[in-house]
Amino acid sequence: MTTPQLAVQMFTVRDFTHTAEQLSATLRKISDIGYRAIQMSAVQAMAGDHPKVDAVLARKMLDDNGLRCIATHRGWDSLSQHTAAEIDFHHTLGCDFTAIGSLPQEYHARGQAGYAQFLRDSSGVIATLNTEGVRFGYHNHAMEFASIDDRRSPHKTLFDTFIDEAGSNFCLELDLYWICHAGANPERIVERCHGRIPVIHLKDREVIENEPVMAPVGSGNLDWDHLLPACKTAQVEWYAVEQDVCRQDPFECLKASFEFLKDRL
């Protein structure tokens, strides 16, 4: 059985992508589980100035395995300084969405003012990407939910800057685990980002020896009975399973997440 909206964030299997042969075998395993899409991120064979696998070969591997690339993670320096090349890269992959995994330090270090400045500085690049059919988004961790000293809004966080002050073309690639880890309510955050979540990241959170750890979706404590309907209402397009740390074989973790999610989306 396949579920069209389910994807694998390749960061989960980054240790199995060092060569072209490894990447091809990894994509085959993902396809055999039942996934029909991936997010291209942390693929070791595609890293560096002289990658072992370029976008053309990666696209062929995807096609050969019945997969499509629905998102990437790219560095802001490359997106902003080599925008035309990044557009070509995404067109070759057949991918219409890219995200960055954190702000450059010079913005994050300045707190809310830096977040607001990034919105201004990124607007031209985002407009160019959008014109060429590539949407842009931001992937959160926990640090973006640090509180802002604002007497008018005592519970306001850095991430609220992106939710409240960015335009609709500034997408938000929410990671529900990290929102929960930060102490925020992931369901409320999803609701507030309605229509701006092309891709959402899913992993679960369980407690082992009194410590929170990442887990396959459905094996932890996140409230999927309410979160998944909230995602649907918010018009999430793709659900990317991403387990940064796997205590079992990563492919078994991906399979467990798939089996839990396949009848719930």
N, C-alpha and C positions, 0 to 999 in steps of 0.2 A: 504494500500500500504506500502511496506517496501523498504528501500534503504540500500543495503548491506554495503555501506561505512560509514554510519552514526552511531556514538556511543554517549553515555552519559558519561561525566566525573562525577563520583559519588560525587565529592566535591560539586556539585550543590545541591544535596539532602542529604547532610551530616546530617541534623537535623532529618532525617527520617530513620536512620539506627542504632539506639541505641540497639535494641534487634533483635533476630533472626526473630521474627514475623514481626517487622517493615521492616527489610531488605527484607524479602520475599514479603511483600506487595508492597514495593517500586519497586522491580524488575518486579513485575507483571504490575504495572502502566507504567513503562518504555516500557515494551514489548507491552502493549495495545496501546501506542501511535504509535508504528511502528518501534521503534529502535530494532536492532538485536545485539547490542554489547554495552559493557560498559568499562570504565576505572576504575579499582578498586583503589579508593583513598579516604581517610578520612571516611572510613566505621567504625563507632563507635563500632559496635558489633565485629569487628575483631581486635580491638586495645588492647594493653597491653600484659602482660605475660600470662594471662589466658583468652583468648578471648572467647566470647559466641559463635562465629562462626569461625571455622577453615577453612582451604583451602578446605578440603574434602566436608564439608557441603556447603560452598559457591559454589563450582563447581556443586553440586547437585541442588542448587537453580537456578543457571544459566541455567543448562540443562532443568530443569522443566519449565522454562519460555522462552525457545527458544533463549537464549542469550549466547554470548561468551565474555570472557574477552580478550581484545586486547592490554591492557596496564595496568601498575600499576605505582604508585608513591611509592617509598621506600626510606628509609633514607640511606645516604651514609655510616654511621657507620655500619648498618646491612649488606649492600651489600659488604662492604670491609672486615668486621670482621667475618661474618657468611655467607660466599659466598655459601657454599654447601647447607645450609638450605634455602637460598633464591632461589637457583636453584630448589630445591625440591618443594618449594612453587609455583613457576611459572609453573613447569611441572604439578603439581596437578591442577592448574587453567586452564591449556591449553593455557598459555599466553607466547608469545615470545618477549615481549618488556617491559622494565622498564625504568623509568626516575627518576631523582631527581629534586626537585622543587627549589633548590637554592644550592649554594656552602656552605660548612662548613665555619663558620666565619673566621677561621684562614687563609683560602685561599682568601676570598673576601676582607678582610681587607688589604691585601698586594697589591691590585690593579692588574695591568697587570702581574707583576711577580708572584703573587699568582695564577692567572688563568693559566699561563704557567706551574707553578709547579703542579697544579692539573692534567693537561694533562699527565705529566710524572708519577705522583703518581698513577693515575687511570688506566694506560695502562695494568698492569698485571691483575687486577680484570676484566676489560672489556674483555680481551682475554679469561679468564676463563669462563665468562658468555657466550661469543660468541661460544666457543667450545661446550657448552652444549645447544646451540640453543636459548639463550636469548640475545637480543640486548639491548644496553644501550644508553640512551639519556639524554639530559639536557633540562629542561623546563625553559624558560626565564620569567622574569617579566620586570620591567622598569630599575632597577638599573644596569643591565648589559650593558646598553647603555650609561653609563657615559663616557665622553671623556677621552682619554689617551693623555698625553702630549708627542706628537711625532712630531717633526719638519718636518719629511719626509712625514707624513700623518696627517695633522692637524685635520681631521675629524674622525680619528680612535677611536673606542670605545672598551671597555672591551670585548664585545661580538665578535668583529672581531677576537680576539684571538682564540675563538672556531671555527669560520668559516674558518679562514685562516691557522691555525697551527695544528688543530686536524686532525687525519686521518679519512677515510671514515667510520670506525667502531664507531666513536663518533657521534652518531645521535643527531639531534636537534629537540626537540619537541616544535616547535614555537607556541607562543601565540600571535595571531595577534593584539588583543586588547592592550596588554602591549607594543608591538612594536610601535603601533600608539601613545599610551599614552606617550611614551618616546620621541616622536618627530621624529622617524625614519620612513622610507618608507617601510611598510610591504611587498609590492609587490616586491621591490628590494631585500629585505632580503630573501624572499621565493626563488627568482630566484638564489641567491647566494648559497643556501643550497640544490640545486638540487640533488635528489637521497639520501638525508640524513634525510628525514622527514617521518618516518613511520606513525606518528600520529601528527596532527596539532590541535590546540585548537581554537575554534570559539566562539566569543560572539560579540555583537555589542556595539557601543558607541554613546549615544545620549546626548543632553544637556537639563537639566531641571533646571530652575531658574538660568541660567548662569553657571551651574556646569556640568562637564562631569559625566555621570553615565553609568553603565553597563545595557545592554538591550538584549532582544532576537534577534537572528540573523535576519536581514532584517528590523528591526524597528529603526535603527540608521543611522549613517553617514559613516560607512566603505564602501568602494567601492567594493562591492561583484561582480559586473559585470566584474571587472578586476582581483580581488583577486582569485576568484574560478578558472578561467582558468589558472592563474599563478600556483596555487596549483596542478592542473592536470598536467601541463607541468613539474612541479618539481617532479612528481611521488609520491605525497602524497598518502598513502594507506588508512588511516582512518581519518575521520573528527569528532573530539570529541567536542560536544557542552558542554561548561563549562561556567556557569554564576555564578561567585563568590557571587554576591549580587543580589537578586531578589526583585523588588519592588512589584511584584504580587506573586501569588502562584508559587513555583518553577516548579511544574509539568505543569502548564499552560504555563510558559516560555519555557520549553522544547518542548511542543507541538507546540508553535508558531514558534520556530526555526526549528523544523522538517518540518512543513508545508511550510516554505520558502525554505528550502534546498532540499526537496525530489525530485523535478523535475529539479534541477540545477546542480547535480553532475553527 
